[in-house]
Amino acid sequence: MTLDLILFLILSLIAIATALGMLLSRNAIYSALFLVLNFTTVAVFYLLLGAPFIAMAQITVYAGAIMVLFLFVIMLLGAESLPKAEVLPWQRPLAGILSVALAVEATFLFITRARPLGNIVAPAEAANMTDSLREMSMMLFNQYLLPFEVTSVLLLVAMVGAIVLTRRERRVHQ
Amino acid sequence: MVPINYYIILSAILFTLGVVGVLIRRNALIIFMSVELMLNAANLAMVAFSSVIQSFSGQIFVFFVIAVAAAEVAVGLALIVEIFKTKRSIDVDQMSSLKG
């Protein structure tokens, strides 16, 4: 076993364990913190795959901004845990059966259809990283310039939408 | 050298866990977090593919997915806050009527 493989196995164990912890913990705040750990692990995977910019964006946007927003909302609503009141008793077993079916289908496809797609090349070295970053930004700002600008409009629309949704209703007739 | 199939299998496992979360949890916030987990699993697969074919297109697509996820979270959490204001609960089983 090479060092890469050992690192991959340990990290994937952490990723799966934190995803399970997110699913199973009763308290929503613990779920959010488990998810932060999961996002950070995925960021390390991006580094291993030679995508340093995506790894940093993952940490700042996902683990930073998005999860902080989640924690704010959980604490604002005081919705750490729900009372145990099961309205649909058949829902949980059915969900279990369906998700096991999904997992079996996916593994079946991997075993029967997937041919070896090749190896991940070794993670980029430090000097190589700036090169890859330069190349990626050239591509982003030449070939994908219009989608990039559309993204800024999308973020603006989301901002306006969030403000409109949460603002207090003003009285129209005074 | 890690075969890319390992990354794809890990991505499938994380995606399935996200689906399980959407199906079994009743807390709207945790359902939302599970959706984020699924987006992340798809991103991981895309970065792995882009690293194998030695092209940056996959990474640029992941960049756009992250931007869209940020917008989605802003609007989605605003909706959840608004639902909490009217229903006093974020249990998805309580949201059974069309009229607020």
Interface residues (C-beta under 8 A of the other chain):
Chain A: T2 D4 L5 F8 S12 A15 I16 A19 L20 M22 L23 A28 S31 A32 L35 N38 F39 V42 F45 Y46 L48 L49 G50 A51 F53 I54 A57 Q58 V61 Y62 A65 I66 L69 F70 V73 I74 L76 L77 A79 S81 L82 A85 V87 L88 Q91 R92 A95 G96 L98 S99 L102 A103 A106 T107 F110 A114 P116 L117 G118 N119 I120 V121 A122 S132 E135 M136 M139 L140 Y144 P147 T151 L154 L155 V157 A158 M159 G161 A162 L165 T166
Chain B: M1 V2 P3 I4 N5 Y6 Y7 I8 I9 L10 A12 I13 L14 T16 L17 G18 V19 V20 G21 L23 I24 R25 R26 N27 L29 I30 F32 M33 S34 E36 L37 N40 N43 L44 V47 A48 S50 S51 V52 Q54 F56 S57 Q59 I60 V62 F63 F64 I66 A67 V68 A69 A70 A71 E72 V73 A74 V75 L77 A78 L79 I80 V81 E82 F84 S89 I90 D91 D93
